[in-house]
Amino acid sequence: MDSVFDELYRKYHHDVFQFLFYMVKNRELAEDLVQEVYIRVLKSYEKFEGKSSEKTWLFSIARNVAIDSFRKQKGWKQRLLEKFDWSTQQVKDEHPIPEEIIVQNEEIQSIYKCLDHCTVDQRMVIVMRYIHELSITESAEALGWTESKVKTTQHRALKVLKTHMDEIKRKEGTAENEKIRMD
């Protein structure tokens, strides 16, 4: 079991961490939740039937751990609706990992902020499909949904993201026009 666990951890711990980080938007909490995921893996590996891939199985556990975390938090619905403030929430590190460098890109920050306007289900689908590149089938297995529900949720999430991205671009365009007029 140790070698199997080590292999699962080595192959997927970064993906699981990244998924949880996108969900909870807190590095320390995401790290704690990754530990919880692997505790559950240790406790239930014998029950894993192999009907899905190990990665899909891990994401379904991570999903449940994230939902449990939201439920435990006081006022979790309000927390999900709050805006993410990069200046106060971002962890500073002398040697940032590549994902942190990418997240600092303006366009990625906009998309990341727009995820706040999605429901938890929509955010999970977007993270699984576009960040972790799971197929619709794998996402459905990880979430315990039908493929149709994944497709519908993905479609709705993309509409929400597009609406808010267009709004950001419109506001930026208005601000640019006002700046030009003042000059």
C-alpha positions in Angstrom: 0.0 0.0 0.0 2.9 2.4 0.8 4.3 2.2 -2.7 0.8 2.6 -4.2 0.1 5.6 -2.0 3.5 7.1 -2.8 2.8 6.7 -6.5 -0.6 8.4 -6.2 0.8 11.2 -4.2 3.8 11.7 -6.6 1.6 11.7 -9.7 -1.4 13.7 -8.5 -0.6 15.8 -5.4 0.0 19.0 -7.4 -3.2 18.6 -9.4 -5.2 17.9 -6.2 -3.6 20.9 -4.5 -4.3 23.2 -7.5 -7.9 22.1 -7.7 -8.5 22.7 -4.0 -6.7 26.1 -4.2 -9.0 27.2 -7.0 -11.9 26.1 -4.9 -11.0 27.6 -1.5 -8.6 30.4 -2.6 -6.4 30.0 0.4 -3.0 28.3 0.2 -2.9 27.1 3.8 -6.4 25.7 3.8 -5.8 24.0 0.4 -2.7 22.4 1.9 -4.7 21.2 4.9 -7.4 19.9 2.6 -4.8 18.0 0.5 -3.8 16.2 3.6 -7.4 15.3 4.3 -7.8 14.0 0.8 -4.8 11.6 1.3 -6.0 10.6 4.7 -9.3 9.5 3.0 -7.3 7.8 0.3 -5.4 5.7 2.9 -8.7 4.8 4.7 -10.6 3.8 1.6 -8.1 2.6 -1.0 -9.2 -1.0 -0.5 -12.7 0.1 -1.6 -11.5 1.6 -4.9 -12.9 -0.7 -7.6 -11.1 0.7 -10.5 -14.3 1.7 -12.4 -12.7 5.1 -13.0 -9.1 6.3 -13.2 -7.2 6.9 -10.0 -7.1 10.6 -11.0 -10.9 10.8 -11.3 -11.3 9.0 -8.0 -8.9 11.5 -6.3 -10.8 14.4 -7.7 -14.1 13.1 -6.5 -12.5 12.8 -3.0 -11.1 16.3 -3.3 -14.5 17.6 -4.3 -16.1 16.1 -1.3 -13.4 17.4 1.0 -13.9 20.9 -0.4 -17.6 20.7 0.1 -17.2 19.5 3.6 -14.8 22.4 4.3 -17.4 24.9 3.0 -20.1 23.3 5.2 -17.9 23.6 8.3 -17.1 27.3 7.7 -19.4 29.8 9.3 -21.2 31.8 6.6 -19.7 29.7 3.8 -22.2 31.0 1.2 -21.2 34.6 1.9 -17.5 33.7 1.7 -18.1 32.2 -1.7 -19.6 35.5 -2.9 -16.8 37.7 -1.6 -14.3 39.3 -4.0 -10.8 38.0 -4.0 -8.3 40.7 -3.1 -4.9 39.8 -4.6 -3.0 42.4 -2.5 -4.0 40.8 0.8 -4.5 37.1 -0.2 -1.5 36.4 -2.4 1.3 34.5 -0.7 4.7 36.0 -1.3 7.6 33.7 -2.1 11.1 34.3 -3.2 10.8 31.7 -5.9 7.2 31.5 -7.1 6.1 28.4 -8.8 5.2 28.7 -12.5 1.4 28.7 -11.7 1.9 31.7 -9.4 3.7 33.6 -12.2 0.9 32.8 -14.6 -1.8 33.8 -12.1 -0.1 37.3 -11.9 -0.9 37.8 -15.6 -3.7 40.4 -15.9 -6.0 38.3 -18.1 -5.7 35.2 -15.9 -6.5 37.4 -12.9 -9.6 38.6 -14.6 -10.8 35.1 -15.3 -9.9 34.0 -11.8 -11.9 36.9 -10.4 -14.8 36.1 -12.7 -14.9 32.6 -11.3 -16.3 34.2 -8.1 -19.5 34.9 -10.1 -20.0 31.2 -10.8 -21.7 28.7 -8.5 -19.6 26.2 -6.7 -20.7 23.5 -9.2 -19.8 25.7 -12.2 -16.4 26.5 -10.7 -15.7 22.8 -10.1 -16.5 22.0 -13.7 -14.4 24.9 -15.1 -11.4 23.9 -12.9 -11.7 20.2 -13.8 -12.3 20.7 -17.5 -10.0 23.7 -18.4 -7.3 23.7 -15.7 -6.9 20.0 -15.1 -8.0 19.0 -18.6 -10.4 16.2 -17.5 -12.7 15.0 -20.2 -16.5 15.4 -19.8 -16.7 11.7 -18.9 -13.9 12.0 -16.3 -15.5 15.1 -14.8 -18.8 13.4 -14.6 -17.3 10.4 -12.8 -15.4 12.7 -10.4 -18.5 14.7 -9.6 -20.9 11.8 -9.5 -23.0 13.5 -12.2 -24.3 12.6 -15.6 -22.3 13.8 -18.7 -25.3 15.8 -19.6 -25.2 17.7 -16.3 -21.5 18.4 -16.7 -22.1 19.8 -20.2 -25.0 21.9 -19.1 -23.1 23.2 -16.1 -20.0 23.9 -18.2 -22.2 25.8 -20.8 -23.8 27.9 -18.0 -20.4 28.6 -16.4 -18.9 29.7 -19.7 -21.8 32.1 -20.2 -21.3 33.6 -16.7 -17.6 34.0 -17.3 -18.1 35.6 -20.8 -20.7 38.0 -19.4 -18.4 39.2 -16.6 -15.3 39.3 -18.8 -17.2 41.4 -21.3 -18.2 43.7 -18.4 -14.6 44.1 -17.3 -13.5 44.9 -20.9 -16.3 47.4 -21.2 -15.3 49.1 -17.9 -11.7 49.1 -19.0 -12.7 50.6 -22.4 -14.7 53.3 -20.6 -11.8 54.1 -18.3 -9.4 54.3 -21.3 -11.8 56.7 -23.1 -12.1 58.9 -20.1 -8.3 59.0 -19.7 -7.9 60.0 -23.4 -10.5 62.8 -23.0 -8.7 64.2 -20.0 -5.3 64.3 -21.9 
